[in-house]
Amino acid sequence: MLRPPVTIPIAFVQGMVSGVQARGGSADACLADAGIAPELLLQPGARVTAEQYVALFRRLIEHLDDECLGFLSRPLKRGSLALMTHSALGAPTLDSAMRRVARTFRLLQDDVLLEPVRDGDQAGLALRLIDPSRTPAVFLHELLMRVFWRVLAWLAGGALPAARFDFAFASPPYASAYGKVFPAPLQFGCRHSAFWFDAARLHDPVRRDESALRSFVADAQSQVIVPKRGDDLLSARVRENLQRTLPAWPDLARVAGALHMSASTVQRRLATEGTSFQALKDELRRDLAIVRLNTSQVALATLADELGFADSAAFQRAFKGWTGSAPGTYRRGGTT
């Protein structure tokens, strides 16, 4: 399958820099190093490329020497994630590995406990605040949930399908963007944030070694915060077909035929995944446009043609409708 362009909602960028800002600092230099125009933070519909998002994450960690980006009472020094993951190597089962990671995390900071939990045939890992009177930033919950779910998935061999995600806060305004980051049923307003999976997986052996750990740690920031592709979903297959046939931009009937389905079946199954053919087409065009604008000096007329628009003006209107900003804002340096 083709590697799809990935873009990230600006709400997750705002969350990522909020720890620095809450302490009276500025993230402008880190944003600039990642090629993100500061004015995008003021546009609710704005997005950044996955590469920019990872670059910002890495730059903030370097700037703060803190893998939790200023959200904890004391920094989680660089190398902490590697140390926690290393502590699980040699564990006989995923259950044992999970408990080792939780113990190591407790030694490194004073604010959050990781607690293995059970609920019938589901097991999970919950985040519990040591000081319940303190209300941590939503992004801290989001970050720790992603990090520890991905770490356990890696220890389990690369995949650990989540059965549910619980969040100890009310549904945020951008909750519609959670689907790709947290691909399972979501519950908000819970007592603790937690992720859940099939309890039978607790008995899985851990077969990772030092060599595998070095590879994981070398790309850890990307591994833990970039949404994974749902290649088993029909929406991913539709998007891949559209991308593979560029610049033809086939209609629904043609894509359905290529997938050996009727158009009505494609529409019905996409609806169950919470999307539609037109939405997937627009999302792909949006993501391709953002990546191209960020990585090249392609003329807007050329880009409009590549994306199947009649002219540059039509593309610019659509782009502003998608993101709230003009295409020029997404050029490196924000030039128009």
N, C-alpha and C positions, 0 to 999 in steps of 0.2 A: 504494500500500500504506500502511496506517495506520502511524504512527510508534509502534513498540513501546516499552513501558517497558523500561529497561535497568538492571540492578543489577550490582554488582561484588562478588566474593568478598572477605571481610575480609582474606584472606592478601595481596592486592595492596595494601591499605591499610597493613597491618603493614609490608610491604616499603617502601612509600613513605616512612614516617616513620622507618625504621630507620637511615638515614644521619644524621639529627639525633641520634637516641638513642645511636648508636655514638660520637658526639663528646661525649657527656655532656649534651646539650641536651634540652629538652622540646618536644614537639609539641602539648601540650595546648591552647594558645591557637589554633593553626592548626586543630586538630580542632574546637574550639568554633566558630570562625568558619565552618567548613564544615558545621556542624550535625550532627557525628558524635559520639555519646556515647562517651566513652573506654572504658566497660565493654564495648562491642561488640568491642574488640580482644582481649578475653579469651574470646570465643565463636567457636570454629572454624567454625561454620555461619553466622555473621552475614554480612550483606551491606549495602552502601550504594548509594544511587542514583548513576547516572552523573553527575548534576549535583553531588552532594556530592564525588565522586571528583575531578572536574575542579576544583571550588572548592578542595579541599585541595591539589591540585597547584599551582594558581596562588598560593595563600596561602604555601605553603612556598617557592616560588621568590622571592616578594616578601620574605619574612622573611629568607631566606638570601642573597638576590641571587645565586642559583646555580641554573642550569637543570638541573644534575645532582644537586641536593638533598643536597649534602654527601658524595657518594660518591667524589669525586676529590680528589687531594692539594691542588689549588687550585680555587677556584670557577670554574664556567663561567658567566660573568657574563650577566645578562639582556640579550637581544639577540643572543646567540651563535647560536641556531638560525636567526634571521632572516639573520644574516651568512653562515652556511654555505649556506643556501638561495639567498641572493642571488648567492653566488659561482658558482652553477651556471647562472644566467640567461645566455642567449646561447650556451651550449654547443651544438655542432652535433648531438650525439647523447647518448643516456642514458649511454653508456660514458664519454664525456668529462665529463658532469655529475657522475657518481659519483666520478670521480677528483678533480674540483675540490672536492667536498664533503669527501672524505677528507683532502685536503691542508689545507684550511682548519681542519678539526677538529684536525689535528696541531699547528697553530699556537696553538690555544687552550688546550691542556691537555697534561700530561706523562705520562699513565698508559696510554692506549689508542691503538693504531694501527688504523685502518680499512684493510683490504687487499682490493682487488678480486681475486677468485679464479675459476678455471674448473675444471669437471669434466665433460668431454665436451660434451654439448649444454646444459649448465646453467652459468649464471654466478651469482656471488654476491658478497656483501660480508661479510668476516670481521672479528671483533674480536680483536686480539692484544694481550696485556698487555705493556707495555714492560719491566716487572719481573716475570718469571714466578714469583718467590718470593712475591709478594703475591697473596692470594686475595680478590678483590673480592666484595662482596655479590651474591647472586643477583639482587636487584632491579636492580642496575646493568646486568647483562646483559639482563634483560627490558626495561628502559627503553630502552637504546641500540638494541636490536634493533627495537623498535616504532618508535622515532623515525626511524631511518634507512630502514627499509622504507617507512614512510608518506611520508617526504620523497621518496624515489625514485619511489614510486607517483604522487605529486602531479606531479612533474616529467615523468613519463611520460604524463600526461594524466588521471590519477585512478585508474588501476587497474594493478596489477602483481602478478598472481596468484603466490603463492609456491609453489614446488615442494617445499620442505622447510625445516625449521628445525633447526639443530644447536645444542646447548647444552653449554657447557664445565663442566657440573656434573651431579651425579646427579639423577635425577627427584625433584622435591620432593613432599611429601605432598599438595599441592594441584594436582598435575599434571593432574587431571581437568578443571580449570577452564581449561586452556590452549587448548582447542579453539576457543573464540570469539575469543581474543586472537591466537593463532597458528594460523590455519586451514589447516593443511597437515600432512603427516606430520612427526613429531617424533623427534629422536634426542638422547639424553642421554649424558653422559660422553664427549663429543667433545673433541678437542684444542683447538678454538677454537669459540666461538659464531659462527654465520653464518646468513644466510638465502640461499636459492637461488631462481632463476627461469629462465625460458627464455632462453638466451643470445641468441636471435634478437632479443630486445627491446633489446639493447645498441645496435642500429642505429636505434632509434626517435628521431625528432627531438624536441628540447625546444622547445615552443612557448609556454611560460609567459612572461609579461612582468611589469613592475613593478606594474601594477594588480592582476594576479592574485596576486602575492606579498603585496601589502598585505592582501588579503582572507584569504589563507591564514594569515598571521602574526597577524591580529586574532583568530583562533580556533584558534591553533596547539595550545594545550594539549588542547583537545577533539579536534582532528584526529589527534593522535598517540597518545593513550592510551585513548580509548573504543573498544571493539570495534565493528567494522563489521558491518552486517547481511549475512547470506548469503541474499539474496533469491532466489538460484537454487536453494536447497535446499527440499525438500518440507517440512521441519520449519518453515521460515519461513512457508510458505503455510498450513500447518495452524494455526500460532499466529495468523497474521493473520485466518484465518477465525473462530477462537474469539473473538478480540478484536472483530471487526466485528459479531458476533452477540450480544454482551453486552446484557443479562444472561441470555440464554437458556441459555448453556453447553451446546451440543448434544453428543450422544454421538458415538462414533467413526463409526457408520453414517451419521449425518446429515452429518458433516463430509466423509467419503469421497464421499458423493453429491454434495455441493456442488463437490468437486474432480473429479467425473466419473471416480472410481476405485472399485474395490471395497474393502471394509474390509480384506481380507487383503492387498491390494496396498499400501495405506497402511501397514499394520503392518510388512510386509516391507521397504519402502523406508525407513521411519523407523529400523528396526533397523540398516540399513546405515549410517545417519548417526549411530548410537550413541545413539538415544533411543527413546521410545515415546509413544503418544498420551497416556497418563496422566501421564507425566513432563512433557510439554509443557504440559498443562493445569495441573499443579501449579506449574510454573515461572512460568507467566503469572499465576496467582493470587498466588503469592508476590511477584512483582515489582510487580504492581498494588497489593498491600497495602502494600509498603514505600514506594512512591511516595506513595500516598494518606496514609499515616500521617505521612510526612515533610512533606507540603505542605498538610495540612488538619487540622481538628479533628473529622473524621467520627466519629460514634459507632460503637463496635465492632459493635453490633447491625446498624446500617445497612450497614457494610462487609461483615459476614458475609453479609447478604442479597445484596449486589451480587456477591459472589464465589461464590454458589451453595451456601452452607452452611445447614444447618437452623437453627442458632442461633449466638449469640455464643460459647458454650462450645466448640462443635465447631470454629469458626474458630480460637479461641485455642489449642486443642490442636494443630491442624494447623500453625499458625504457629510454635509453639515447636518442633515436630518439624522444620520446614524450616530454622529459623535458630538454634535453641538458646536463644532469648530470648522473653520475653513481648512482645506488640505494643506495650505502653506504652513500652518502651525505645527505640522508633523514633520517638516523638514528638519534635518539636523541643524540645531541652532535656532529653529523657529523662523527661518526666512520664508518670505512669501513670494 
